[in-house]
Amino acid sequence: MLDVALHSVSVPGRLHEVTLAFARSTHTAIIGPPASGASTLLQVISGDLRPAQGKVLMGTRDVTSLRRERRPLLFAAAAIDAPARWSVRHLLVAAVRQRTLDREDRHREFELAVSRWNLRAILDRSLRSLSSSERTSAQIGRIELLRPAVLIADRVLESMPAIADDFYRILRIIGTTVISSPASRDELGFADRAFVLEGGRVVQQGSPHHIYL
């Protein structure tokens, strides 16, 4: 798995020389009030926004100039980045096929994810027909099957906060480096560390417990 680092990253009017490090296989939350720069920071890390200055490193690789699809990460939000006509089954099969597994292992991993996230009843439904909570379950099953080295999770659990414990526990077992924008203070509690942004600068960092003492 990979660590992630930002060195003196700036986006005019939004981020000001931000330097941060995200240790591999840990969960770090990015939080802040509206217009704090937290969303901009996630966009920079994921490759959706190129900074005016500074570097983004994943492992030892400088990925600053690379688009999202060329970075070794998965960006996940409440909406699923896949054709709306796809069925949940299609979504999950496409995910597990991206890993170098033989057919038997792919089937076993697929069945485990379907069972763990209670997806059996919606496997043949299209993504466009899902409720917000069903969409979240499908998204989480997809993430488990992809096993990303780095996950940028932007309010993924907004519709199903109760499954945060199971979701982040699985990611910890997999060894994924998680950088999240949590949808609630309860979800924040599952992070190892949090960075608080305000006015495009990091104003506080530490464990969630320390920040909210």
C-alpha angles and dihedrals in degrees: 000000000000140000120218129215137182120201120198093326116184134180112183111258093357113057128023119202095312116187117185139155127209113196118225118264093013133112118238124181124210112207140166145130122285112299090016093128095249094121091045090053091054089050091052093049093046094048098247092115127035115215121235088230139002135049138272115208129190108191103322094326122107104223098168094117096040124103120234096263091057095051122091094244146089121230111204130181135164089278115069116236096225136091110291091225092063118105120233087250091055090049094052096042090050089052098049092045089064089070125079098247131133119246095264093051092046090054092048093049090047092052092047092053093046091051097042095052098035095243100144095099094052101040094109097041122102120249090241091060096055126108117235093262092047089050090052091051091050091048092051092049089052092050092051091051094047093050094200121206088221125022123195102197113192108190090314094159097047091118097039111032092157093074095055093104094055093041097052092040090058091049090050091052091049090049097236118165102232125201109180144181098208120215095216143016089251090057090047088061090071092063122098091215139004135207117206116209128196127169091357094303135099106250101170140012137178141089116332088245091054093048094052099041 
